[in-house]
Every structure is written in C-alpha cells, then in structure tokens.
Amino acid sequence: MAVCDQCRQACDEADLRDLAGNKICEDCFIDGIEITRTCDPWAVHSAKNTLASQGGPQLTPFQQQVYDLVREMRQISPAAAAARLGITESELRREFATLRHLELLRGAKTPDGIVLTLFGRD
C-alpha cells in the first residue's frame, strides 16, 4: 500500500497520480487540476436566461443546504461552512460556484478573510 502525499490516505501504488512532483490519489488529483470559476459572466448570463424560462432557480438538495446555511448565518467562512455541512472545501467551492452564477450567494472580503454571504448584501 502507498500513501497519498496530500491527504495521507492509503491507496494502491497503481492508483497514485503525479501532480507537481507529488504522488497523490485520484481524488486529490481531480481537486488539484479542477478549475472552478465563480466569477464567470457567461455562466451568470446563461443562468439568468435559464431562470427566466424556468420561473426561478432549481437547486439541488445540497445547493439548497448551502444556501440555507448562509441565509441563516448571514455570513460564514468557507472553512466553517464546509465543516458545518460535513464536506471538503473543494466540494463547497463547486456548489458555491453555481449559487454565485445564479446570483444567490457571493463572496465578500472582511478583515478576518473571505466569507460567503447572500448576493446583494454588503
């Protein structure tokens, strides 16, 4: 058995991938090469057109959980949100990107760092 250089989980040697000189598992590899764009004008445009034809946002149950958490907390750090939802920050980023494109949530800079908040809030 081998160990992933990033998450330290045991895995088969044949399942390890090379990324920037590190031998990492497939999950860490996908996280490492994934490019999630939260600020994508074309995605926002597409989402608005889709919403207009569907009569409102159609969220997955998980996206609804993320939205409800941010609505309840008013603002929350990505790390705290991921911990509360029991997911990794990369999973949260993927879901957040969709909610950002729908203009339901946004990121905001605070003196303590980046927080997730409702779209349209300061």
Legacy VTK file of the C-alpha trace (Angstrom):
# vtk DataFile Version 3.0
C-alpha trace
ASCII
DATASET POLYDATA
POINTS 122 float
0.000 0.000 0.000
1.122 3.522 -0.817
0.146 6.801 0.849
-1.117 9.937 -0.890
1.313 12.830 -0.368
-1.578 15.259 0.107
-4.390 13.622 2.095
-2.192 10.894 3.638
-4.765 8.193 2.847
-3.594 4.694 1.978
-4.160 3.604 -1.629
-2.756 1.220 -4.195
0.512 2.319 -5.813
-1.120 1.922 -9.244
-3.832 4.448 -8.284
-1.385 7.259 -7.486
-1.034 10.142 -9.939
1.829 12.597 -10.320
0.986 16.282 -9.818
3.708 18.891 -9.362
6.159 16.244 -8.220
3.809 14.733 -5.629
2.299 11.264 -5.755
-1.359 11.789 -4.936
-4.586 9.781 -5.027
-7.192 10.266 -7.740
-9.472 12.432 -5.554
-6.638 14.820 -4.690
-5.553 14.836 -8.337
-9.013 15.894 -9.501
-9.118 18.607 -6.817
-5.664 19.757 -7.935
-6.484 20.165 -11.609
-10.066 21.387 -11.273
-10.679 24.999 -12.219
-13.859 26.282 -10.592
-14.749 29.759 -11.775
-17.076 31.676 -9.502
-16.760 34.903 -11.488
-17.865 33.912 -14.969
-20.041 36.466 -16.797
-21.166 33.947 -19.412
-22.307 31.495 -16.730
-24.246 34.290 -14.990
-25.882 35.262 -18.303
-26.801 31.636 -19.018
-28.170 31.153 -15.512
-30.351 34.276 -15.797
-31.781 33.098 -19.130
-32.444 29.642 -17.713
-34.107 31.103 -14.624
-36.366 33.284 -16.747
-37.580 30.255 -18.707
-37.996 28.037 -15.613
-39.641 30.581 -13.334
-36.906 30.560 -10.676
-33.852 28.680 -9.508
-33.997 24.904 -9.417
-31.432 23.993 -6.753
-30.213 20.529 -5.915
-30.945 19.484 -2.321
-27.280 20.051 -1.462
-27.204 23.513 -3.058
-30.315 24.331 -1.022
-28.470 23.267 2.163
-25.561 25.570 1.326
-27.915 28.454 0.555
-29.963 27.884 3.734
-26.816 27.783 5.872
-25.549 31.093 4.501
-29.005 32.654 4.814
-29.198 31.517 8.449
-25.664 32.634 9.391
-25.751 35.831 7.244
-22.042 35.303 6.562
-19.730 32.361 7.127
-16.201 31.444 6.138
-15.814 28.706 3.520
-13.945 26.530 6.030
-16.697 26.880 8.638
-19.421 26.231 6.055
-17.665 23.093 4.809
-17.242 21.850 8.388
-20.903 22.510 9.233
-22.013 20.645 6.107
-19.535 17.792 6.563
-17.831 18.254 3.191
-14.463 19.356 1.866
-13.807 22.956 0.887
-13.347 21.890 -2.742
-16.845 20.345 -2.736
-18.186 23.563 -1.230
-16.432 25.643 -3.912
-18.084 23.610 -6.673
-21.561 24.132 -5.213
-20.864 27.769 -4.380
-19.890 28.478 -7.995
-23.375 27.506 -9.165
-25.018 29.589 -6.440
-22.807 32.541 -7.412
-23.753 32.179 -11.073
-27.409 32.214 -10.029
-26.652 35.410 -8.056
-27.927 33.847 -4.840
-24.621 33.881 -2.917
-21.383 35.791 -3.227
-18.017 36.041 -1.554
-17.028 39.128 0.397
-13.728 40.288 1.876
-13.726 41.083 5.587
-10.864 41.936 7.933
-10.941 38.267 9.008
-10.807 36.909 5.441
-13.272 35.810 2.775
-16.826 34.965 3.807
-19.856 33.640 1.955
-22.909 35.859 2.130
-26.187 36.479 0.335
-25.952 38.161 -3.045
-26.817 41.835 -2.769
-25.663 42.158 0.860
-22.729 44.338 1.882
LINES 1 123
122 0 1 2 3 4 5 6 7 8 9 10 11 12 13 14 15 16 17 18 19 20 21 22 23 24 25 26 27 28 29 30 31 32 33 34 35 36 37 38 39 40 41 42 43 44 45 46 47 48 49 50 51 52 53 54 55 56 57 58 59 60 61 62 63 64 65 66 67 68 69 70 71 72 73 74 75 76 77 78 79 80 81 82 83 84 85 86 87 88 89 90 91 92 93 94 95 96 97 98 99 100 101 102 103 104 105 106 107 108 109 110 111 112 113 114 115 116 117 118 119 120 121
